[in-house]
Amino acid sequence: MATTFLKRQKEMKRLEKQREKAERRAQRKLANRRPEELPGESPTPAGSETSMTSVAPPREPAPEN
């Protein structure tokens, strides 16, 4: 019975180590990305954003007679 418990402990430790390794790999992958590749961010530089006041309103189609 002790052997089974030891095997289970060993397997759980192996799985935990594998999970930690995958997390480190994912973190490294994100750290190596260039800023414009990050999800949810626009590729424009920080100082060149347009404000809503400088954007022209959408044009409406001309009425047809």
N, C-alpha and C positions, 0 to 999 in steps of 0.2 A: 504494500500500500504506500509506503514511503517513496518508492521509486516513481510511481505515477504522479505523486504530488511534486516531486523534484522535476520531473519531465514537464509538467504544466508550468511550473515557475520559470523554467528555462525557456520554454516556448513563449510565454508572456513577455519575458525580458527581451527576447529576440524581436518580437513584434513591436515593442515599444522603441527599441533601438532603430528599427527600420522606419517607423513613423517619424522619429526625430530627424533621421537622415533625409527623408523626403522633404520635411519642413525646411531644413537648412538649404537644400538644393533649390527649393522654390524661392527662398529669400535671396539667395545669391543670384538667381535668374532675374528677379525683379530689380535688384541693385545694379545689375549690369546693363539694364535697358537704358536707352537714351530718353530724356524727358518727353520728347514728342511722341514716344511710343506708349506712354502710360495711359491706361484706359480712363476715360472720363475727363481728360484734359485736352484743351485745344492746342494745336501746334503753333499758335501765334505767340510771339514774345510778350512778356508781361506788360511792357509800356505801350504796346500798339493796339490795345483793345478799343473798340468803338463804343460810345455811349448810346443810349437809346434816343437821345435828343438829336444826334447827328445822322440817324438812320431815317431815310425818306419813307413816308407811309406807302403802302401798296397802292398801285394805280387801279382805278375802277375802269371797266370797259366802257367805251362810249355808248350812249343809248342809241338803239337802232330805231329808225322811223319806219 
